[in-house]
Amino acid sequence: SGLLVDSPIGMRAPSVSALLAVLALLSLGPPVGFASETATSQARRPDILLISVDTLRADHLSSYGYEKNTSPFLDRLFADSVTFTDARTVVPLTGPAFASLLTSLHPHQHGATRNGLPMRENLVSFTRILARRGWRTAAFVGNWTLKPELTGFAEHFDTYETILNKKRWFGLAKSEATAEDVSEQALEWLDGFLDGDAQRPFLLWVHYVEPHAPYKLRREYLKQIGSGAGAAFSARLRYDTEIAYIDDHIADFLERYRARVGRRDTLVVFVSDHGESLGNHGYWGHGRHVYDVTLRVPMSVQWRGALEPRKVDSPSLILDLAPTILGLVGLPTPEFFEGLDWGPVLRGEAEAPAGRVTLFQSHRSAVQPKEDRVRLRERGLLEVARVESGRKEIYRVTNRRRRLFELGRDAEELMSLAPLRSDPTPELASWLAEVREGLARADELPLPTLSEEDLEALRALGYID
């Protein structure tokens, strides 16, 4: 098909049947329908709306237990959706996290381990599979780190637009877009699509950058979240007002979206790429650690008339969205996708899996201008982690420090149960070896090319020291 010229690196070898299935999905012929699929999938070919918010901590949303009223609209959306209460990203960086969402692969497999390092070309993604089955795919993103030359994402969409017309960082860099800008361009595309190609289903990805730093104070939301005008405007308070701001704008976007599509069937997916430290563990920002404040994300799936609203408390991952979306619309999932298809659980046909093990990694944020290009990805690895039955083990590669937490009793990960200077368990050591092997092979990929403008923007965003 041309999409499997390079098989994903560092991954378990797919079976012959899996390769044949993918080749069938991604044939170079015109998009085909659902003749070979189930009766259910023949009847429902929904539009798919993927809404993502940058740097959004799950525990700062009202519906995830936060005491402040930061997210009244998202609370209503989650109440009408299947909501995953224990969802995590697999890597707390924007570019790598979304590469994992698209491909259902871990960073050491798709190669985009750091902001500014694009993922491998010719990988299979759920958006490419949808496109081959007739969906029109479009993305509108407002974050500099998602530029196509920095990610390789453009080849996975029919339309891919990065909107970088505002200077959120105190006028230092034209590196992002406001929520209004992203919504307007996405809706403009939707109008054009509905005027000219409305018989086809579509996938539309809209990514908002707020509440990413610099955490602007949105004074109009202070009363809503319960803070008076004379309150101390801490970074955390500013962050919360940014959440209230983006919550309001997502409400506006969805209202205008539904007015345009009318009775068209829509599968709505909501997720964040990662959380934010906000001073926890003595750290501000995200990317360098795998504590849950940066791993835990809100995640939900809404499909009115097909899925009953409910909460799923079992461990879930951003990797799961690709196979779950494909499964829900009746398309087979490549066997080498690492994520879990939650479709049978969401439809009430199966119980949530017990004893799931989840795996994580963190890397240096972005490529430094003078950094040694030898083993660029391998040298960027910082931490690996493993969670099983509520017990989380973290190993810091750079200083060989190990931590072990019982998340049920120590959700803030403050009291490690392991000696600091101790070797990882065999299970975590095996994961570390797999990650290192994949990174060593990934370093055979072409080196990134960052312009001076890219470097300036990445510095302003806090990804380069």
C-alpha positions in Angstrom: 0.0 0.0 0.0 3.0 2.3 0.4 1.9 3.0 4.0 3.9 0.1 5.4 7.3 0.7 3.8 8.8 1.1 7.2 7.2 -1.0 9.9 6.9 0.6 13.3 10.2 0.3 15.3 10.7 -1.3 18.6 7.4 -3.1 18.5 6.3 -6.7 18.7 6.3 -8.2 15.2 2.8 -8.3 13.7 1.5 -11.6 12.5 1.0 -12.2 8.8 -2.8 -12.0 9.3 -2.4 -8.6 10.9 -0.3 -7.3 8.0 -2.8 -8.6 5.5 -5.6 -6.9 7.4 -3.8 -3.6 7.3 -3.0 -4.0 3.6 -6.7 -4.6 2.9 -7.6 -1.5 4.9 -5.1 0.7 3.2 -5.3 -0.3 -0.4 -4.5 2.4 -2.9 -7.8 2.1 -4.6 -10.6 4.7 -4.0 -12.2 4.8 -0.5 -14.5 1.8 0.0 -17.7 1.5 2.0 -18.7 -1.0 4.6 -19.8 -3.9 2.4 -17.6 -6.4 4.2 -18.4 -5.1 7.7 -21.2 -5.8 10.1 -24.8 -4.7 9.7 -24.4 -2.3 12.5 -21.5 -0.5 10.9 -23.4 -0.4 7.6 -26.3 1.4 9.4 -24.1 4.0 11.2 -21.2 5.9 9.7 -21.0 8.7 12.2 -19.1 11.9 11.8 -16.3 12.0 14.4 -15.4 15.1 16.4 -12.2 14.9 18.4 -11.8 17.8 20.8 -8.5 18.1 22.7 -7.2 20.6 25.2 -3.6 21.2 25.9 -2.1 20.8 29.4 -5.4 20.0 31.1 -5.2 18.3 34.5 -8.1 15.9 35.2 -8.1 16.8 38.9 -8.7 20.5 38.1 -12.1 19.7 36.6 -15.3 19.8 38.7 -16.6 16.5 37.4 -13.3 14.8 38.4 -13.7 16.0 42.0 -12.2 19.5 42.0 -13.8 21.8 44.5 -13.9 24.9 42.2 -16.4 25.3 39.4 -13.9 25.4 36.6 -15.8 23.3 34.0 -19.6 23.5 34.0 -20.0 22.7 30.3 -17.5 19.8 30.3 -19.3 18.5 33.4 -22.5 18.3 31.3 -20.7 16.7 28.4 -19.1 14.1 30.6 -22.5 13.4 32.2 -23.9 12.6 28.7 -20.8 10.5 27.8 -18.8 7.4 28.7 -16.2 9.0 30.9 -12.9 7.4 31.8 -12.1 8.3 35.4 -8.6 6.7 35.4 -7.2 7.8 32.1 -3.6 8.6 31.4 -1.4 9.8 28.6 1.6 7.5 27.9 4.1 10.5 27.7 3.6 14.0 29.1 4.6 16.0 26.0 2.2 17.4 23.3 3.8 16.1 20.1 4.7 12.6 21.4 1.3 12.2 23.1 -0.7 13.0 20.0 1.5 10.8 17.8 0.6 8.0 20.2 -3.1 8.9 20.0 -3.0 8.7 16.2 -0.9 5.5 15.8 -1.7 3.7 19.1 2.0 3.2 19.5 4.4 4.2 22.3 6.9 7.0 21.6 9.9 4.6 21.3 7.9 2.9 18.5 6.7 5.9 16.5 9.9 7.8 17.0 8.4 11.2 18.0 9.8 11.1 21.6 10.4 14.8 22.0 8.8 18.0 20.8 10.5 18.9 17.5 11.2 15.3 16.6 8.7 14.1 13.9 7.4 10.6 14.0 8.3 8.0 11.4 6.9 8.4 7.9 4.4 5.9 6.5 3.0 4.7 9.8 -0.6 3.4 10.0 -2.9 5.7 11.9 -6.6 5.5 12.7 -7.2 8.7 10.7 -5.6 7.0 7.6 -7.7 4.0 8.1 -10.9 6.1 8.3 -9.8 8.0 5.2 -9.5 4.8 3.2 -13.0 3.8 4.3 -14.6 7.1 3.1 -14.2 9.6 5.9 -12.9 13.1 5.1 -10.3 14.0 7.7 -9.3 17.5 8.9 -7.3 18.9 11.8 -7.2 22.5 13.2 -4.6 22.9 16.0 -3.3 26.0 17.8 0.0 24.9 19.2 3.4 25.6 17.7 4.7 22.2 18.6 2.1 20.6 16.3 3.5 22.2 13.2 3.6 19.5 10.4 7.3 19.8 9.9 7.8 19.2 13.7 5.4 16.3 14.0 4.8 14.6 10.6 1.1 14.8 11.3 0.0 16.4 8.0 0.3 13.1 6.0 -2.4 11.6 8.3 -5.1 14.1 7.4 -6.7 15.4 4.2 -6.6 18.9 5.7 -4.1 19.9 8.4 -3.9 23.5 9.6 -1.8 24.9 12.4 -3.1 28.3 13.5 -0.2 30.4 14.8 -1.4 34.0 14.6 -1.3 35.2 18.2 1.5 36.1 20.6 0.3 34.6 23.9 3.8 34.7 25.5 3.9 38.4 26.3 4.5 39.3 22.7 7.7 37.2 22.5 6.7 34.7 19.8 3.8 34.3 17.3 3.5 30.7 18.6 -0.2 29.9 19.2 -3.8 30.7 18.5 -6.7 31.7 20.8 -9.7 29.4 21.2 -11.7 31.8 19.0 -9.3 31.5 16.2 -9.2 27.7 16.3 -13.0 27.4 16.5 -13.6 29.9 13.6 -11.3 28.1 11.2 -12.6 24.7 12.1 -16.2 25.9 11.5 -15.3 27.6 8.3 -13.9 24.2 7.0 -17.1 22.5 8.2 -19.3 24.9 6.3 -17.3 24.2 3.1 -17.5 20.5 3.6 -21.2 20.5 4.2 -21.7 22.6 1.1 -19.7 20.4 -1.2 -19.2 16.9 0.2 -21.9 16.3 2.7 -22.7 12.7 1.7 -19.4 11.5 3.2 -18.7 11.2 6.9 -15.9 13.3 8.3 -13.4 13.3 11.2 -12.6 16.8 12.6 -9.9 17.3 15.2 -9.9 20.6 17.0 -7.0 21.3 19.5 -7.1 24.2 21.9 -3.9 25.4 23.5 -5.4 27.0 26.7 -4.7 26.4 29.6 -1.0 25.9 28.6 1.4 28.4 30.3 1.7 31.4 30.6 -1.6 30.9 32.5 -3.4 34.2 31.7 -5.7 35.5 34.3 -9.3 35.5 32.9 -10.9 37.9 35.4 -14.4 37.3 34.0 -14.3 33.8 35.4 -13.1 34.6 39.0 -16.7 34.8 40.4 -17.6 31.5 38.7 -14.7 29.6 40.3 -15.3 31.2 43.7 -12.5 33.7 43.9 -13.0 37.4 44.6 -11.5 40.3 42.8 -9.0 40.8 45.7 -7.7 37.3 45.7 -4.1 36.5 45.4 -3.6 35.8 41.7 -1.4 32.7 42.0 -0.3 30.6 39.1 -2.8 28.0 40.1 -5.7 30.5 40.2 -4.7 31.8 36.7 -4.6 28.2 35.5 -8.1 27.6 36.8 -9.4 30.7 35.1 -7.9 29.5 31.8 -9.8 26.2 32.2 -13.1 28.1 32.8 -12.3 30.2 29.7 -11.7 27.1 27.4 -14.7 25.4 28.9 -16.9 28.3 27.9 -15.4 28.4 24.4 -15.9 24.6 23.8 -19.5 25.1 24.8 -19.8 27.8 22.2 -18.0 25.7 19.6 -20.2 22.7 20.1 -23.4 24.7 20.0 -22.4 26.2 16.7 -21.2 22.8 15.4 -24.5 21.1 16.2 -26.5 24.0 14.6 -24.5 23.4 11.4 -24.7 19.5 11.3 -28.3 19.3 12.3 -29.4 15.6 12.5 -26.1 14.2 11.3 -24.8 11.4 13.6 -21.7 12.5 15.6 -19.3 10.6 17.8 -17.7 13.1 20.1 -14.3 12.3 21.7 -12.7 14.6 24.3 -9.2 14.2 25.7 -6.2 16.2 26.9 -2.6 15.4 25.8 -1.2 15.6 29.4 -1.6 17.4 32.7 0.6 20.0 34.5 2.7 19.9 37.6 1.8 23.3 39.0 4.5 23.1 41.6 3.8 19.5 42.8 7.0 17.6 43.6 8.8 21.0 43.4 8.4 21.2 39.6 6.5 23.5 37.2 5.6 22.5 33.7 5.4 19.0 32.2 7.4 16.5 30.3 10.3 15.6 32.6 8.5 13.3 35.1 5.8 10.6 35.1 4.0 11.6 38.3 0.2 11.4 37.8 -0.3 15.2 37.9 1.2 15.2 34.4 -0.1 11.7 33.3 -3.7 11.8 34.4 -6.1 13.3 31.7 -9.8 13.7 31.2 -11.1 11.4 28.5 -14.7 10.7 27.3 -16.7 9.3 24.3 -20.2 10.5 23.5 -22.4 8.8 20.9 -26.0 9.6 21.4 -28.3 6.7 20.7 -25.5 4.2 20.6 -23.7 4.5 23.9 -25.3 4.8 27.3 -23.6 7.4 29.5 -21.5 5.8 32.3 -18.2 6.0 34.1 -15.4 3.6 33.4 -13.1 3.4 36.5 -10.6 0.9 35.0 -7.2 2.1 33.8 -7.3 3.5 30.3 -4.8 5.2 28.0 -4.7 7.8 25.3 -3.4 4.8 23.2 -6.9 3.3 23.5 -8.7 6.0 21.5 -7.6 4.8 18.0 -8.7 1.2 18.4 -11.9 2.2 20.3 -13.0 4.7 17.6 -12.3 2.2 14.8 -14.1 -0.5 16.7 -17.2 1.6 17.4 -17.7 2.4 13.7 -17.3 -1.2 12.8 -13.7 -1.2 11.3 -11.1 -3.8 12.2 -8.1 -2.7 14.3 -4.5 -3.6 13.3 -3.2 -6.2 15.7 0.0 -4.2 16.3 -2.0 -1.3 17.8 -0.9 -1.2 21.5 -4.1 0.3 22.8 -7.3 -1.4 24.0 -10.6 -1.4 22.0 -13.1 -0.4 24.7 -16.0 -0.8 22.2 -17.4 -4.1 23.6 -17.3 -2.6 27.2 -18.9 0.6 26.2 -21.7 -1.2 24.3 -22.3 -3.4 27.4 -21.1 -6.6 25.6 -18.1 -7.3 27.9 -16.7 -6.4 31.3 -13.8 -4.1 31.8 -10.5 -6.0 31.8 -9.1 -6.9 35.2 -5.5 -6.5 36.1 -4.4 -4.3 33.2 -0.8 -3.2 33.3 0.0 0.3 31.9 3.4 1.6 30.9 4.8 5.1 30.6 7.9 7.1 29.7 9.2 10.7 29.8 11.8 12.4 27.7 13.7 15.7 27.5 11.3 18.3 26.2 12.7 19.5 22.9 15.9 19.2 20.9 18.5 21.7 22.1 20.3 23.8 19.3 23.7 22.6 20.3 22.8 19.1 21.4 24.9 16.2 20.3 23.0 14.5 17.4 24.4 11.1 18.2 21.8 8.9 19.8 19.5 11.9 20.1 16.4 10.0 21.2 18.2 7.5 23.4 20.0 10.2 25.3 16.7 12.0 25.8 15.1 9.3 27.9 14.4 10.4 31.5 12.0 8.1 33.2 10.0 4.9 32.8 7.0 3.8 34.9 4.7 0.8 35.3 1.3 0.7 37.0 -0.3 -2.6 38.0 -3.2 -3.1 40.5 -2.8 0.5 41.8 0.9 0.1 42.5 3.1 2.5 40.5 6.9 2.0 40.0 9.0 4.8 38.6 12.7 4.5 37.6 14.7 7.7 36.8 17.2 6.7 34.1 19.4 9.8 34.6 20.3 9.2 38.3 19.1 5.6 38.7 16.6 6.4 41.4 13.5 4.3 42.0 10.2 5.2 43.6 7.2 3.0 44.4 3.7 4.3 45.3 0.4 2.8 46.4 -1.9 5.1 44.5 -5.0 4.1 46.4 -3.5 5.4 49.7 -1.1 8.0 48.3 -2.6 9.6 45.2 -0.2 12.5 45.4 2.8 10.1 45.2 4.5 11.6 48.2 5.6 8.5 50.2 7.8 6.1 48.2 7.8 2.5 49.5 11.1 1.6 47.9 14.7 2.5 48.7 15.8 5.4 46.5 18.9 3.7 45.4 17.5 0.3 44.3 17.2 -1.5 41.0 13.9 -1.7 39.2 11.8 -4.8 39.4 12.4 -7.3 36.6 9.1 -6.2 35.1 10.0 -2.5 34.9 13.6 -3.4 33.8 12.1 -5.4 30.9 10.0 -2.3 29.9 13.1 -0.1 30.1 15.1 -2.5 27.9 12.3 -2.5 25.3 12.1 1.3 25.3 15.9 1.6 25.0 16.0 -0.8 22.1 13.3 1.1 20.3 15.1 4.4 20.9 18.4 3.1 19.6 16.7 2.1 16.4 14.7 5.3 16.2 18.0 7.2 16.3 18.6 5.9 12.8 15.9 8.2 11.6 16.8 11.5 9.8 17.8 14.3 12.2 15.3 17.1 12.9 15.7 20.4 11.1 14.6 23.3 13.3 14.5 26.9 12.0 15.5 29.8 14.1 11.8 30.7 14.3 11.0 27.2 15.6 13.8 27.5 18.2 12.5 30.9 19.4 9.0 29.5 19.7 10.1 26.4 21.6 12.1 28.5 24.0 9.0 30.8 24.6 6.9 27.7 25.2 9.3 26.5 27.9 10.6 23.5 25.9 14.2 24.7 25.5 16.2 26.1 28.4 
